[in-house]
């Protein structure tokens, strides 16, 4: 295609082994072509651009020096793996990234032997690489063999305790293990915390600035051919001068910092490490997120996640929104509540923009805390804020809150502390796939004594639930809402405080009651319209609460209908299971109620559009309609009126 970049060297690469025949100069050119191809591909698919552009040279150098897939490269999170996928026999499919039946936006074991370990959450890579190293030394067997284990981890991911747990263990075991710290001073949001400050000081402290100035002056006196070599020697001296004390204390040999975009530094360092390393070694590479693409470099998030875009201008092609996003409604509502109550504080884990708390941070900077990629700490920190008399809103994606579950149980629920959990990205999320789906929070929060669990059916309901959480001081409370835009309902001036454990009736009917929990309510209503055309008018109720259940509402629905169907955007063991437990205890099933529970299937649903994913999960309007007809004994749609 004419709009694709000219990539003569990249066109010769089918697999990483092909890089072995290129000279270092050619590898530098190949990196340039790989960057262009990555930009071109993501402009078509959308996705995580900035992280991949920051590791293009590193990706080429790693595959040129090491022998993948025998040597295992473990990319932390996987945001940065698109260039890796292009080099590893997947270039022909790279324009299917994040699409149904296409390539995953992250590393994925079942996709390729070059992805030895799947990832999409941060800070797992060192643990995984250490596991490969120990398996290798114990005689483990894989189809591709077991060679070196290399973890590539960003400075943002290094803020999570798991990375240090792994390094501490690796230093103790003294196995040959290579960790590359990809230091771009930028996780999804600008990294926060003492570690980032430490890394920054490594190359901005006064003594080094003096050394740099002196070296620059000396280099200028050299003849042109010697200047480049002197510059690199100076850059290596920088690493020796500043040292890697923290990493060395953990048992790692430390190399760096080196320029992660200079192939003339990367290749010799990697070759030397491959030839000589005996125990764990950390290579500190300085990179620039979004490197080589001006619109990404200029963006606040360095092009972290983009929609499809125009390559020339960088302008993103986002569909116009018909309604505000749930995330923005949460953010604005919380700002309004905090304006009325100075005890409200907000906590997030490296996702201020993703959770809508950027609005809160702008208005109340002293009351907003981004704890870095550290969900465990964030939850316990919130617990103590609550114990100290504040009203913390702990805003985390459902899939990330899983990482802090022990703290939710031990530090919040057992102590009945009023932490307000704002659970974003509930349900199936689309292109990020199974790793980011909020499938389990109804079940894992709902089984905790004293936990209140709500789900918003629409954006107005979300406003009410923020207000309800702000007013709730008797133990922990959680409310969940999905990614994307709302359904377009009119928004109230301000949220109202809901009565805990009370649902609402949407419409009355007969024979079958549909009890919805969360945003499937709009699909339930669509199914009801189709059913009414067939002479069936279902009763519809919005549960609002999975815990405590609205016992009166549920028992009335059961008593007044021959069938009751619950619908929720969560896995088995959630709202429907609680309803079934109530009905069983109240002996409702003894009198013949037909009960069905529509939940996410017991599989991990691969990426597609949310509508397609819910189709796979059999939870769209037509499937709800079919469930009603089935439970009422109407055999085939179109054949028989009820």
Secondary structure, 3 states (H helix, E strand, C coil): CCCCCCCCCHHHCCCHHHHHHCCHHHHHHHHHHHHHHHHHHHHHHCECCHHHHHCHHHHHHHHHHCCCCCCEEEECCCCCCHHHHHHHHHHHHHHHCCCCCCCCCCCCCCCCCCCCCCCCCCCCHHHHHHHHHHHHHCCCCCCCCCCCEEEEEECCHHHCHHHHHHHHHHHHHCCCEEEEEEECCCCCCCCCCHHHHHHHHHCCCHHHHHHHHHHHHHHHCCCHHHHHHHHHHHHHHHHHHHCCHHHHHCCCEEEEEEECCCHHHHHHHHHHHHHHCCCEEEEEEECCCCCCCHHHHHCCCCCCCECCECCCCCCECCCCCCCCEHHHHHHHHHHHHHHHCCCEEEEECCCCCCCCHHHHHHHCHHHEEECCCCHHHHHHHHHHHHHCCCEEEEEEEHHHHHHHHHHHHHHHHCCCCCCEEEEECCECCCCCHHHHCECCHHHHHHCCCCCEEEECCCHHHHHHHHHHHHHCCCCCEEEECCCCECCCCCCCCCCCCCCCCCCEEEECCCCEEEEEECCCHHHHHHHHHHHHCCCCCCEEEECCEEECCCHHHHHHHHHHCCEEEEEECCCCCCHHHHHHHHHHHCCHHHHCCEEEEECCCCCCCCCCCHHHHHHHCCCCHHHHHHHHHHHCCCCCCCCCCC
